[in-house]
Amino acid sequence: MMPSLDTNILVRWLTNDDVDQVAHVRELFAASAGQADAFYIPVTVMLELEWVLRSRYKFDRQQILTALTALLETRELSFEAEGALERALHMYREHGGDFADCLHVGQASAAGRAPLLTFDERAARLPGAEILGAGRAQLL
């Protein structure tokens, strides 16, 4: 069984910003070539990765979408909650908002537990999210 990868491994792979660490990442992927199994990526790693790319590396929305989509299409990687990640990326692309909010809604939807109730007006604009307001408790 292949191990899991942390955010910093994916950051190195995407940014090539540390020659020594990038070499280790490339060696790791080369050694895994042809394996039937894939490296596991926890959903929290993807959440942190978006934050790091946006805040530390100043990636814009399109660059983030391109990077995260490329990772999801990489056969050497297997993702926790892949369906939720795909939904989140779709919402992030089509509706804007914060990637974390898109992921929260994506996970709630994937679990069949939508809508995601929130007090965050921006998050509530996403399909599958709603403002918790007066009268909502009566519907439960």
Secondary structure as the mmCIF struct_conf table of DSSP 4:
data_model
#
loop_
_struct_conf.conf_type_id
_struct_conf.id
_struct_conf.beg_label_comp_id
_struct_conf.beg_label_asym_id
_struct_conf.beg_label_seq_id
_struct_conf.end_label_comp_id
_struct_conf.end_label_asym_id
_struct_conf.end_label_seq_id
HELX_LH_PP_P HELX_LH_PP_P1 MET A 2 PRO A 3
STRN STRN1 SER A 4 SER A 4
HELX_RH_AL_P HELX_RH_AL_P1 THR A 7 THR A 15
HELX_RH_AL_P HELX_RH_AL_P2 VAL A 19 SER A 32
TURN_TY1_P TURN_TY1_P1 ALA A 33 GLY A 34
BEND BEND1 ALA A 36 ASP A 37
STRN STRN2 PHE A 39 ILE A 41
HELX_RH_AL_P HELX_RH_AL_P3 VAL A 43 SER A 55
TURN_TY1_P TURN_TY1_P2 ARG A 56 ARG A 56
BEND BEND2 TYR A 57 TYR A 57
HELX_RH_AL_P HELX_RH_AL_P4 ARG A 61 LEU A 72
TURN_TY1_P TURN_TY1_P3 GLU A 73 GLU A 73
TURN_TY1_P TURN_TY1_P4 ARG A 75 GLU A 76
STRN STRN3 LEU A 77 PHE A 79
TURN_TY1_P TURN_TY1_P5 GLU A 80 ALA A 81
HELX_RH_AL_P HELX_RH_AL_P5 GLU A 82 HIS A 95
BEND BEND3 GLY A 97 GLY A 97
HELX_RH_AL_P HELX_RH_AL_P6 PHE A 99 ALA A 110
TURN_TY1_P TURN_TY1_P6 ALA A 111 GLY A 112
HELX_LH_PP_P HELX_LH_PP_P2 ALA A 114 PRO A 115
STRN STRN4 LEU A 116 THR A 118
BEND BEND4 PHE A 119 PHE A 119
HELX_RH_AL_P HELX_RH_AL_P7 GLU A 121 ALA A 124
TURN_TY1_P TURN_TY1_P7 ARG A 125 ARG A 125
BEND BEND5 LEU A 126 LEU A 126
TURN_TY1_P TURN_TY1_P8 PRO A 127 GLY A 128
STRN STRN5 ALA A 129 ILE A 131
TURN_TY1_P TURN_TY1_P9 ALA A 134 GLY A 135
HELX_RH_3T_P HELX_RH_3T_P1 ARG A 136 LEU A 139
#
